[in-house]
């Protein structure tokens, strides 16, 4: 099992890079840079590439609406070049509030768009001339809305560091997860409950793996949460720091009936809690919503407690198919905490 960490949206990106350097020395295998509607990920990823030597650097995630397939291809190739072959392209559909609200792009055909973006990027990295006739029209003709009609199939001008870059997809809905298992190198679920994940995604993963594209290695999976190792009640109390994140996603990441994370909570068996958390959150009662996040879910999704319990959690994630354990160390010495877990998983 490899160790990963996800950089948060807020904070000082330059300090975050210094922290990653220390974690790399402690054994971190990959760092993932979030974007949402904050700072763009590629800028910090490039900075991390210059500051680090070994760790893989992933976008976690770039949405597939705000950049064209050609721009995503250029970004992936450029990041892989400056990192000397350490880039991972994490993609996702995000949600309509971000895509339509922040980027002003119609949130349409997410699955078809995902499949085409992945295919175009893979062909583009092999320096094939870009062409498509589906959601995307490459080259664009006058019949498709071109002004001049002078577009022609072009291949990537520069030679990429690698002709294949791992493409991971963040997905939650059963159909999207099935597609991920079929076409992606890796899968990034969120708010992952190891013991209940099969209830939500087991059938979808099986169906997608049965159709998996020829030539792809087995699907990799990244999931995890807060990491804190300790015996006292103050350690377990750290779980409360995860409540706002869970409440934000279950309650506020989307409108009523259009919140993928709320759907996952319900599929885990937390139907009543999901309903009440969303109602409270959308009403502005965030603290009340946070209090309703099931403690059982927080305990399962994070790695917080005595060493023996954290080891049990690691085993549970591994049993659920997680290949890359995503950890956020919460201690006075995050690098030492990560090094301890690295020793266990190695």
C-alpha positions as CSV (number, residue, x, y, z in Angstrom):
1,X,0.0,0.0,0.0
2,X,1.3,3.4,-1.0
3,X,0.8,6.6,1.1
4,X,-0.8,9.8,-0.4
5,X,-1.8,13.1,1.0
6,X,-4.2,15.8,-0.3
7,X,-3.4,19.5,0.0
8,X,-6.4,21.5,1.2
9,X,-7.9,24.4,-0.7
10,X,-6.9,27.0,1.9
11,X,-3.7,28.0,3.6
12,X,-0.4,29.1,2.2
13,X,0.6,27.1,-0.9
14,X,4.3,27.9,-0.4
15,X,4.3,26.6,3.1
16,X,2.3,23.6,1.9
17,X,5.2,22.8,-0.5
18,X,7.7,22.9,2.3
19,X,5.5,20.5,4.3
20,X,5.4,18.1,1.3
21,X,9.2,18.1,1.1
22,X,9.3,16.9,4.7
23,X,6.6,14.3,4.1
24,X,8.5,13.1,1.0
25,X,11.6,12.4,3.1
26,X,9.3,10.5,5.5
27,X,8.1,8.2,2.7
28,X,5.1,9.9,1.1
29,X,4.4,8.4,-2.3
30,X,2.1,10.9,-3.9
31,X,0.7,14.4,-3.2
32,X,-2.6,15.6,-4.7
33,X,-3.5,19.2,-5.3
34,X,-7.1,20.3,-5.0
35,X,-8.6,23.0,-7.1
36,X,-12.4,23.4,-6.9
37,X,-12.9,27.2,-7.3
38,X,-9.7,28.2,-5.4
39,X,-6.2,28.5,-6.7
40,X,-5.6,26.4,-9.8
41,X,-3.8,23.1,-9.2
42,X,-1.2,23.1,-12.1
43,X,0.5,26.2,-10.7
44,X,1.2,24.6,-7.3
45,X,1.9,21.2,-8.9
46,X,4.7,22.8,-11.0
47,X,6.1,24.5,-7.9
48,X,6.0,21.1,-6.1
49,X,7.8,19.5,-9.0
50,X,10.7,22.0,-8.5
51,X,10.8,21.5,-4.7
52,X,10.6,17.7,-4.6
53,X,12.6,14.8,-6.1
54,X,10.7,11.5,-5.9
55,X,7.0,12.0,-4.9
56,X,4.4,11.7,-7.5
57,X,2.3,14.8,-8.1
58,X,-1.4,14.5,-8.9
59,X,-4.2,16.9,-9.7
60,X,-7.0,16.2,-7.3
61,X,-9.0,17.1,-9.3
62,X,-9.2,19.1,-12.6
63,X,-12.8,19.3,-13.8
64,X,-13.4,18.3,-17.4
65,X,-15.5,21.3,-18.3
66,X,-13.4,24.4,-17.7
67,X,-10.5,23.3,-19.9
68,X,-10.7,21.8,-23.4
69,X,-9.2,18.4,-24.0
70,X,-6.3,20.0,-25.8
71,X,-5.6,22.3,-22.7
72,X,-5.8,19.3,-20.4
73,X,-3.4,17.4,-22.7
74,X,-0.9,20.4,-22.6
75,X,-1.2,20.6,-18.9
76,X,-0.6,16.9,-18.3
77,X,2.4,16.9,-20.7
78,X,3.9,20.0,-19.2
79,X,3.6,18.9,-15.6
80,X,5.1,15.5,-16.5
81,X,8.0,17.3,-18.2
82,X,8.9,19.6,-15.3
83,X,8.5,16.7,-12.8
84,X,10.5,14.3,-14.9
85,X,7.7,11.8,-15.3
86,X,6.0,12.1,-11.9
87,X,2.7,13.6,-12.9
88,X,-0.7,12.0,-12.3
89,X,-3.8,13.5,-14.0
90,X,-6.7,13.5,-11.7
91,X,-10.0,14.4,-13.4
92,X,-13.6,14.7,-12.4
93,X,-16.9,16.2,-13.4
94,X,-17.2,18.4,-10.3
95,X,-20.8,19.6,-10.0
96,X,-23.2,22.0,-11.6
97,X,-22.8,24.7,-8.9
98,X,-19.1,25.0,-9.7
99,X,-19.2,24.3,-13.4
100,X,-22.1,26.5,-14.3
101,X,-21.8,29.0,-11.4
102,X,-18.0,29.6,-11.4
103,X,-17.0,28.7,-15.0
104,X,-20.2,29.5,-16.9
105,X,-20.2,26.2,-18.8
106,X,-23.2,24.0,-19.3
107,X,-23.1,20.9,-17.1
108,X,-24.0,18.4,-19.8
109,X,-23.2,14.8,-20.8
110,X,-20.7,14.2,-17.9
111,X,-20.1,10.5,-18.7
112,X,-19.7,11.0,-22.5
113,X,-17.5,14.0,-21.9
114,X,-15.3,12.1,-19.5
115,X,-14.8,9.2,-21.9
116,X,-13.9,11.5,-24.8
117,X,-11.5,13.6,-22.7
118,X,-9.7,10.5,-21.5
119,X,-9.4,9.1,-25.0
120,X,-8.3,12.4,-26.6
121,X,-5.6,12.9,-23.9
122,X,-4.3,9.4,-24.3
123,X,-4.1,9.7,-28.1
124,X,-2.6,13.2,-27.8
125,X,0.2,12.0,-25.5
126,X,1.2,9.6,-28.3
127,X,1.3,12.6,-30.5
128,X,-1.6,11.5,-32.7
129,X,-3.4,14.4,-34.5
130,X,-6.4,15.4,-32.3
131,X,-9.7,14.4,-33.8
132,X,-13.1,13.8,-32.3
133,X,-16.7,13.7,-33.5
134,X,-18.9,13.3,-30.4
135,X,-19.3,15.8,-27.5
136,X,-16.2,17.5,-29.0
137,X,-15.6,18.3,-32.6
138,X,-12.0,18.3,-33.6
139,X,-11.2,20.0,-35.8
140,X,-14.1,22.3,-35.6
141,X,-15.9,22.7,-38.9
142,X,-18.3,25.5,-40.1
143,X,-21.1,23.0,-39.6
144,X,-20.1,22.7,-36.0
145,X,-19.9,26.5,-35.4
146,X,-16.4,27.3,-36.7
147,X,-16.0,30.9,-37.9
148,X,-13.3,30.3,-40.5
149,X,-13.4,26.5,-41.0
150,X,-9.6,26.6,-41.2
151,X,-9.0,24.2,-38.3
152,X,-7.0,21.0,-39.0
153,X,-6.0,18.0,-36.9
154,X,-2.9,19.0,-35.0
155,X,-0.6,16.8,-32.9
156,X,1.2,18.0,-29.7
157,X,4.0,20.3,-30.8
158,X,6.5,19.1,-28.2
159,X,7.5,15.6,-27.3
160,X,6.1,14.6,-23.9
161,X,8.2,13.1,-21.1
162,X,6.1,9.9,-21.3
163,X,3.6,8.9,-23.9
164,X,1.3,7.5,-21.2
165,X,0.4,9.4,-18.0
166,X,-1.8,7.8,-15.3
167,X,-5.3,9.2,-15.4
168,X,-7.4,8.9,-12.3
169,X,-11.0,9.8,-12.0
170,X,-13.0,11.1,-9.0
171,X,-16.5,9.6,-9.3
172,X,-19.3,8.6,-7.0
173,X,-22.5,7.7,-8.9
174,X,-22.8,4.0,-9.8
175,X,-22.7,4.6,-13.6
176,X,-19.8,7.0,-13.2
177,X,-17.9,4.5,-11.1
178,X,-18.6,1.7,-13.6
179,X,-17.1,3.9,-16.3
180,X,-14.1,4.7,-14.1
181,X,-13.4,1.0,-13.6
182,X,-13.6,0.5,-17.3
183,X,-11.4,3.3,-18.6
184,X,-9.2,4.9,-15.8
185,X,-5.9,4.0,-14.3
186,X,-7.2,4.9,-10.8
187,X,-10.3,5.8,-8.9
188,X,-10.7,8.6,-6.2
189,X,-13.8,8.1,-4.1
190,X,-14.6,10.6,-1.3
191,X,-15.8,10.1,2.3
192,X,-14.9,6.4,1.9
193,X,-16.3,3.9,4.4
194,X,-14.3,0.7,4.0
195,X,-16.8,-1.6,5.5
196,X,-19.8,-0.2,3.6
197,X,-18.2,0.8,0.3
198,X,-19.2,-2.5,-1.4
199,X,-22.9,-1.6,-0.7
200,X,-22.5,1.5,-2.8
201,X,-20.0,0.6,-5.5
202,X,-19.5,-3.1,-5.4
203,X,-21.7,-3.9,-8.4
204,X,-20.5,-0.9,-10.4
205,X,-16.8,-1.8,-9.9
206,X,-17.4,-5.4,-10.9
207,X,-19.3,-4.4,-14.1
208,X,-16.6,-1.8,-15.0
209,X,-13.7,-4.2,-14.4
210,X,-15.4,-6.8,-16.6
211,X,-15.2,-4.3,-19.5
212,X,-11.8,-2.9,-18.6
213,X,-9.9,-1.5,-21.5
214,X,-7.2,-3.8,-22.8
215,X,-3.7,-2.9,-21.8
216,X,-4.7,-1.1,-18.5
217,X,-3.2,-2.4,-15.3
218,X,-5.6,-3.3,-12.4
219,X,-7.6,-0.3,-11.2
220,X,-5.8,1.6,-8.4
221,X,-7.9,3.2,-5.6
222,X,-7.1,6.1,-3.3
223,X,-9.0,6.8,-0.1
224,X,-8.4,7.6,3.5
225,X,-8.7,10.5,6.0
226,X,-7.3,12.1,9.0
227,X,-4.3,10.4,10.7
228,X,-3.6,10.7,14.4
229,X,-2.0,8.1,16.6
230,X,-2.5,8.2,20.4
231,X,-4.1,6.6,23.4
232,X,-5.8,9.5,25.2
233,X,-9.3,10.9,24.8
234,X,-7.8,14.0,23.3
235,X,-6.8,11.9,20.2
236,X,-10.2,10.6,19.6
237,X,-11.6,14.1,20.1
238,X,-9.7,15.1,16.9
239,X,-12.4,13.3,14.9
240,X,-14.6,16.3,15.6
241,X,-12.3,18.3,13.3
242,X,-13.6,16.2,10.5
243,X,-17.2,16.9,11.1
244,X,-17.3,20.3,9.2
245,X,-15.8,18.6,6.1
246,X,-18.4,15.7,6.2
247,X,-21.2,18.2,6.8
248,X,-20.1,20.5,4.0
249,X,-20.1,17.7,1.5
250,X,-23.2,15.9,2.7
251,X,-25.2,19.0,3.3
252,X,-23.8,21.8,1.2
253,X,-22.1,20.4,-1.9
254,X,-25.0,20.7,-4.2
255,X,-28.7,21.6,-4.2
256,X,-31.5,19.5,-2.8
257,X,-31.7,16.3,-4.9
258,X,-28.5,17.2,-6.7
259,X,-25.8,16.4,-4.1
260,X,-23.8,13.3,-5.0
261,X,-22.2,13.1,-1.5
262,X,-25.6,13.1,0.1
263,X,-26.6,10.2,-2.1
264,X,-23.5,8.3,-0.9
265,X,-24.4,8.9,2.7
266,X,-27.9,7.5,2.1
267,X,-26.4,4.5,0.3
268,X,-24.2,3.8,3.3
269,X,-27.4,3.5,5.4
270,X,-27.4,7.0,6.9
271,X,-30.7,8.1,5.2
272,X,-32.2,10.0,8.1
273,X,-28.9,11.7,9.0
274,X,-28.3,12.7,5.4
275,X,-31.7,14.3,5.2
276,X,-31.4,16.2,8.4
277,X,-27.8,17.3,7.7
278,X,-28.7,18.7,4.4
279,X,-31.8,20.5,5.7
280,X,-29.8,22.1,8.5
281,X,-26.8,23.0,6.3
282,X,-28.9,24.6,3.6
283,X,-30.7,26.6,6.3
284,X,-27.4,28.0,7.5
285,X,-27.3,25.9,10.7
286,X,-23.9,24.4,10.0
287,X,-23.0,23.6,13.6
288,X,-26.2,21.7,14.1
289,X,-25.5,19.8,10.8
290,X,-22.0,18.9,11.9
291,X,-23.3,17.4,15.2
292,X,-25.4,15.0,13.2
293,X,-22.6,13.4,11.2
294,X,-22.5,9.8,12.5
295,X,-19.6,9.2,14.8
296,X,-19.4,5.6,13.4
297,X,-18.8,7.0,9.9
298,X,-16.1,9.4,11.2
299,X,-14.3,6.5,13.0
300,X,-14.5,4.3,10.0
301,X,-13.4,6.8,7.4
302,X,-10.4,8.2,9.4
303,X,-7.3,6.7,11.1
304,X,-7.5,8.1,14.6
305,X,-6.8,6.3,17.8
306,X,-4.2,4.0,19.4
307,X,-1.6,2.3,17.1
308,X,-3.5,-1.0,17.3
309,X,-6.7,0.7,16.1
310,X,-5.0,2.6,13.3
311,X,-3.5,-0.6,12.1
312,X,-7.0,-2.1,12.0
313,X,-8.2,0.8,9.9
314,X,-5.3,0.4,7.5
315,X,-6.2,-3.3,7.1
316,X,-9.9,-2.4,6.5
317,X,-8.9,0.0,3.8
318,X,-6.7,-2.6,2.2
319,X,-9.5,-5.2,2.4
320,X,-11.8,-2.7,0.6
321,X,-9.4,-2.5,-2.3
322,X,-7.6,0.7,-1.5
323,X,-4.1,0.7,-3.0
324,X,-3.1,4.3,-2.1
325,X,-4.0,5.3,1.5
326,X,-4.7,9.1,1.6
327,X,-3.7,10.4,5.0
328,X,-3.7,13.9,6.6
329,X,-1.4,13.7,9.6
330,X,-2.6,15.7,12.6
331,X,0.2,15.8,15.1
332,X,3.1,18.0,16.3
333,X,5.3,16.2,13.9
334,X,3.4,15.1,10.7
335,X,6.5,13.7,9.0
336,X,7.2,11.4,12.0
337,X,3.6,10.2,12.1
338,X,3.6,9.5,8.4
339,X,7.0,7.6,8.7
340,X,5.5,5.4,11.4
341,X,2.6,4.4,9.1
342,X,4.9,4.0,6.2
343,X,6.8,1.4,8.2
344,X,3.5,-0.4,8.9
345,X,2.3,-0.5,5.3
346,X,5.7,-1.5,4.0
